[in-house]
């Protein structure tokens, strides 16, 4: 019994098929790598901060944010962790959890 031989009838269509398969594999790999990095960079440490008179999200972010991080991103993280909006007013005695990166 002889093995089957395949003949490429339309080389352009074959090339497009191979290109599509390679692109799908590359996209799937990039997605898996990206999701793995997101888990690895998640925050494990938080600090409890009691809001004092005249504190704002900006002043708190300036005090606790890593110098390599944009303050707006840090404020977004603080808002997400505490389930608040960046427009919400902070009151003296409020307790916030801030991430430590």
N, CA and C of each residue as an Amber inpcrd file, in Angstrom:
protein
   303
   0.8430000  -1.1590000   0.0000000   0.0000000   0.0000000   0.0000000
   0.9020000   1.2400000   0.0000000   0.6780000   2.1140000  -0.9370000
   1.4530000   3.3470000  -1.0460000   0.7800000   4.4680000  -0.2880000
   1.6380000   5.4050000   0.2110000   1.1150000   6.5750000   0.9080000
   0.4280000   7.5180000  -0.0680000  -0.4280000   8.3250000   0.4380000
  -1.1520000   9.2790000  -0.3910000  -0.2660000  10.4720000  -0.6880000
  -0.4100000  10.9750000  -1.8780000   0.3000000  12.1950000  -2.2640000
  -0.7410000  13.2790000  -2.5000000  -0.4360000  14.4370000  -1.9620000
  -1.3390000  15.5600000  -2.1410000  -0.7230000  16.5460000  -3.1150000
  -1.5910000  17.1330000  -3.8930000  -1.1300000  18.1100000  -4.8730000
  -1.7980000  19.4420000  -4.5640000  -1.0000000  20.5080000  -4.5130000
  -1.5370000  21.8460000  -4.2600000  -2.0790000  22.3790000  -5.5770000
  -3.4020000  22.5230000  -5.6260000  -4.0620000  22.9630000  -6.8430000
  -3.9680000  24.4780000  -6.9970000  -4.1770000  25.1920000  -5.8870000
  -4.1560000  26.6440000  -5.9250000  -3.1510000  27.1300000  -4.8770000
  -1.9180000  27.4930000  -5.2840000  -0.8890000  27.8910000  -4.3190000
  -1.2530000  29.1420000  -3.5200000  -1.9930000  30.0570000  -4.1130000
  -2.3750000  31.2770000  -3.4000000  -3.3230000  30.9290000  -2.2530000
  -4.3130000  30.1090000  -2.5210000  -5.2560000  29.6990000  -1.4880000
  -4.5410000  28.9230000  -0.3760000  -3.6060000  28.0730000  -0.7260000
  -2.8350000  27.3130000   0.2560000  -2.0130000  28.2700000   1.1350000
  -1.3670000  29.2530000   0.5170000  -0.5700000  30.2270000   1.2610000
  -1.4420000  31.0170000   2.2420000  -2.6110000  31.4380000   1.7960000
  -3.5300000  32.1830000   2.6680000  -3.9750000  31.3170000   3.8340000
  -4.2370000  30.0410000   3.5770000  -4.6280000  29.1180000   4.6400000
  -3.5100000  28.9760000   5.6770000  -2.2930000  28.7620000   5.2070000
  -1.1500000  28.6210000   6.1210000  -0.9430000  29.9110000   6.9170000
  -1.0420000  31.0540000   6.2550000  -0.8870000  32.3350000   6.9250000
  -1.9520000  32.5260000   8.0070000  -3.1940000  32.1660000   7.7110000
  -4.2810000  32.2910000   8.6840000  -4.0380000  31.3940000   9.8980000
  -3.5830000  30.1840000   9.6690000  -3.3040000  29.2590000  10.7740000
  -2.1800000  29.8070000  11.6520000  -1.1210000  30.2940000  11.0380000
   0.0020000  30.8520000  11.7990000  -0.4510000  32.0660000  12.6140000
  -1.2800000  32.9200000  12.0250000  -1.7640000  34.1000000  12.7400000
  -2.6510000  33.7070000  13.9240000  -3.4920000  32.7000000  13.7550000
  -4.3370000  32.2530000  14.8600000  -3.4930000  31.6900000  16.0010000
  -2.4720000  30.9300000  15.6710000  -1.5920000  30.3800000  16.7020000
  -0.8480000  31.5060000  17.4250000  -0.3640000  32.4920000  16.6700000
   0.3490000  33.6230000  17.2750000  -0.5850000  34.4180000  18.1860000
  -1.8150000  34.6660000  17.7540000  -2.7840000  35.4060000  18.5700000
  -3.1100000  34.6480000  19.8520000  -3.3310000  33.3480000  19.7410000
  -3.6400000  32.5380000  20.9260000  -2.4640000  32.5360000  21.8950000
  -1.2590000  32.4270000  21.3770000  -0.0710000  32.4460000  22.2360000
   0.0830000  33.7840000  22.9380000  -0.0950000  34.8680000  22.2040000
   0.0270000  36.2030000  22.7960000  -1.0270000  36.4120000  23.8770000
  -2.2240000  35.9190000  23.6570000  -3.2950000  36.0560000  24.6460000
  -2.9600000  35.2800000  25.9090000  -2.4450000  34.0880000  25.7690000
  -2.0760000  33.2850000  26.9350000  -0.9250000  33.9200000  27.7020000
   0.0520000  34.4470000  26.9870000   1.1930000  35.0910000  27.6410000
   0.7360000  36.3350000  28.3820000  -0.1330000  37.1220000  27.7670000
  -0.6210000  38.3510000  28.3870000  -1.4160000  38.0390000  29.6410000
  -2.2780000  37.0480000  29.6080000  -3.0710000  36.7200000  30.7890000
  -2.1910000  36.1640000  31.8950000  -1.1380000  35.4690000  31.5600000
  -0.1980000  34.9730000  32.5630000   0.5250000  36.1070000  33.2450000
   0.9060000  37.1430000  32.5100000   1.5830000  38.3010000  33.0960000
   0.6520000  39.0880000  33.9920000  -0.6170000  39.1650000  33.6490000
  -1.5670000  39.9090000  34.4700000  -1.7070000  39.2600000  35.8360000
  -1.7300000  37.9330000  35.8800000  -1.8310000  37.2500000  37.1560000
  -0.5540000  37.4110000  37.9600000   0.5800000  37.3890000  37.3010000
   1.8550000  37.4800000  37.9960000   2.0590000  38.8570000  38.6070000
   1.4830000  39.8920000  37.9950000   1.6890000  41.2430000  38.5010000
   0.5760000  41.6980000  39.4390000  -0.3290000  40.7950000  39.8220000
  -1.4230000  41.1970000  40.6970000  -0.8800000  41.5830000  42.0650000
  -1.6380000  42.3950000  42.7430000  -1.2130000  42.9220000  44.0330000
  -1.5650000  41.9360000  45.1300000  -0.6180000  41.6630000  45.9950000
  -0.8740000  40.7880000  47.1330000  -0.8960000  41.5590000  48.4430000
  -0.3900000  42.7780000  48.4410000  -0.2510000  43.5390000  49.6730000
  -1.0270000  44.8460000  49.5820000  -1.8090000  45.0990000  50.6040000
  -2.5690000  46.3320000  50.6900000  -2.2700000  46.9910000  52.0310000
  -2.4250000  48.2890000  52.0560000  -2.2620000  49.0190000  53.3020000
  -3.5640000  49.7360000  53.6030000  -3.9610000  49.7050000  54.8520000
  -5.1760000  50.3900000  55.2780000  -4.8070000  51.8280000  55.6140000
  -5.5330000  52.7630000  55.0040000  -5.2680000  54.1860000  55.2160000
  -6.5420000  54.8360000  55.7440000  -6.3970000  55.5700000  56.8330000
  -7.5200000  56.3260000  57.3750000  -7.4320000  57.7440000  56.8010000
  -8.5010000  58.1760000  56.1620000  -8.5280000  59.4910000  55.5160000
  -8.5260000  60.5730000  56.5930000  -7.6280000  61.5130000  56.4030000
  -7.5400000  62.6440000  57.3270000  -8.1520000  63.8680000  56.6680000
  -8.3300000  64.9280000  57.4760000  -8.9040000  66.1710000  56.9740000
  -8.0970000  66.6760000  55.7780000  -8.7680000  67.0570000  54.7380000
  -8.1950000  67.6090000  53.5080000  -7.4690000  66.5760000  52.6400000
  -7.5900000  65.2880000  52.9430000  -7.0240000  64.2570000  52.0740000
  -7.8710000  64.1330000  50.8180000  -7.2240000  63.7870000  49.7300000
  -7.9110000  63.5060000  48.4720000  -7.2770000  62.2590000  47.8870000
  -7.9190000  61.7200000  46.8600000  -7.3150000  60.5610000  46.1950000
  -5.9390000  60.9140000  45.6470000  -5.7930000  62.1350000  45.1620000
  -4.4950000  62.5620000  44.6140000  -3.4260000  62.6180000  45.6940000
  -3.7530000  63.1830000  46.8560000  -2.7430000  63.2820000  47.9110000
  -2.3790000  61.9030000  48.4520000  -3.3650000  61.0250000  48.5480000
  -3.0870000  59.6600000  49.0080000  -2.2330000  58.9310000  47.9720000
  -2.5740000  59.0970000  46.7000000  -1.7920000  58.4500000  45.6350000
  -0.3530000  58.9610000  45.6350000  -0.1700000  60.2450000  45.8270000
   1.1910000  60.7970000  45.8690000   1.9930000  60.2220000  47.0280000
   1.3320000  59.8760000  48.1180000   2.0190000  59.3420000  49.2910000
   2.3910000  57.8710000  49.1400000   1.5650000  57.0890000  48.4490000
   1.7500000  55.6410000  48.4390000   2.1000000  55.0430000  47.0810000
   2.0390000  55.8320000  46.0300000   2.2780000  55.3090000  44.6830000
   3.7640000  55.0970000  44.4350000   4.0600000  54.0060000  43.7500000
   5.4120000  53.7380000  43.2940000   5.7980000  54.8130000  42.2880000
   7.0120000  55.2920000  42.3330000   7.4340000  56.3750000  41.4420000
   7.4150000  55.9670000  39.9690000   7.4080000  54.6790000  39.6730000
   7.3930000  54.2090000  38.2850000   5.9860000  54.1470000  37.7030000
   4.9890000  54.3820000  38.5130000   3.6070000  54.2190000  38.0690000
   2.9430000  55.5820000  37.9130000   2.0890000  55.7010000  36.9270000
   1.3250000  56.9230000  36.7090000   0.2790000  57.0680000  37.8090000
   0.1530000  58.2730000  38.3630000  -0.7940000  58.5000000  39.4590000
  -2.2300000  58.1840000  39.0630000  -2.5910000  58.4600000  37.8200000
  -3.9680000  58.1770000  37.3820000  -4.2550000  56.6840000  37.4130000
  -3.2720000  55.8730000  37.0080000  -3.4540000  54.4180000  37.0550000
  -3.5710000  53.9390000  38.5050000  -2.7480000  54.5220000  39.3730000
  -2.7960000  54.1510000  40.7880000  -4.1540000  54.5090000  41.3920000
  -4.6520000  55.7060000  41.0780000  -5.9650000  56.1230000  41.5770000
  -7.0570000  55.1960000  41.0560000  -6.9590000  54.7850000  39.7980000
  -7.9280000  53.8220000  39.2500000  -7.8980000  52.5210000  40.0440000
  -6.6980000  52.0470000  40.3950000  -6.5790000  50.8200000  41.1870000
  -7.2020000  51.0000000  42.5690000  -6.9290000  52.1400000  43.2160000
  -7.4990000  52.4070000  44.5390000  -9.0300000  52.4320000  44.4560000
  -9.5580000  53.0860000  43.4330000 -11.0140000  53.1490000  43.2620000
 -11.6110000  51.7670000  43.0470000 -10.9510000  50.9470000  42.2400000
 -11.4660000  49.6010000  41.9780000 -11.4320000  48.7370000  43.2400000
 -10.3420000  48.8110000  43.9880000 -10.2020000  48.0100000  45.2070000
 -11.2590000  48.3930000  46.2360000 -11.5350000  49.6840000  46.3410000
 -12.4620000  50.1770000  47.3580000 -13.8840000  50.3590000  46.8530000
 -14.1120000  49.9990000  45.5920000 -15.4390000  50.1030000  44.9780000
 -16.0120000  51.5120000  45.1180000 -15.1640000  52.4930000  44.7130000
 -15.5980000  53.8910000  44.7270000 -15.3130000  54.4940000  43.3620000
 -15.8680000  55.6610000  43.1260000 -15.6330000  56.4000000  41.8910000
 -14.6290000  57.5040000  42.1910000 -13.8280000  57.8540000  41.2100000
 -12.8130000  58.8860000  41.4410000 -13.4240000  60.2420000  41.7540000
 -14.7070000  60.4180000  41.4650000 -15.3880000  61.6810000  41.7710000
 -16.0180000  61.6800000  43.1660000 -16.0100000  60.5310000  43.8440000
 -16.6030000  60.4540000  45.1790000 -15.8000000  61.3100000  46.1600000
 -16.5010000  61.9320000  47.0620000 -15.8520000  62.7440000  48.0910000
 -15.3390000  61.8270000  49.2000000 -14.1410000  62.1070000  49.6740000
 -13.6000000  61.3920000  50.8180000 -13.9000000  62.2170000  52.0720000
 -14.1950000  61.5110000  53.1480000 -14.5120000  62.1900000  54.4070000
 -13.5200000  61.7360000  55.4680000 -13.2270000  62.6330000  56.3690000
 -12.3120000  62.3150000  57.4570000 -12.8230000  61.0830000  58.1970000
 -11.9320000  60.1300000  58.4120000 -12.2970000  58.8880000  59.1070000
 -12.6160000  57.7480000  58.1640000 -12.8260000  58.0360000  56.8680000
 -13.0290000  56.9450000  55.8950000 -11.7970000  56.0530000  55.8760000
 -12.0020000  54.7880000  55.5960000 -10.8970000  53.8440000  55.5230000
 -10.7650000  53.3770000  54.0770000  -9.5670000  53.4880000  53.5380000
  -9.2800000  53.0200000  52.1880000  -8.1880000  51.9740000  52.2410000
  -8.2530000  51.0430000  51.3170000  -7.1710000  50.0950000  51.1340000
  -6.4020000  50.5220000  49.8850000  -5.0910000  50.6900000  50.0420000
  -4.2600000  51.1150000  48.9070000  -3.2730000  49.9910000  48.5990000
  -3.0480000  49.7400000  47.3120000  -2.1130000  48.6740000  46.9420000
  -0.6660000  49.1160000  47.1470000   0.1550000  48.1780000  47.5350000
   1.5940000  48.4270000  47.6360000   2.2700000  47.5940000  46.5630000
   2.8310000  48.2570000  45.5900000   3.4910000  47.5720000  44.4860000
   4.9690000  47.4610000  44.7510000
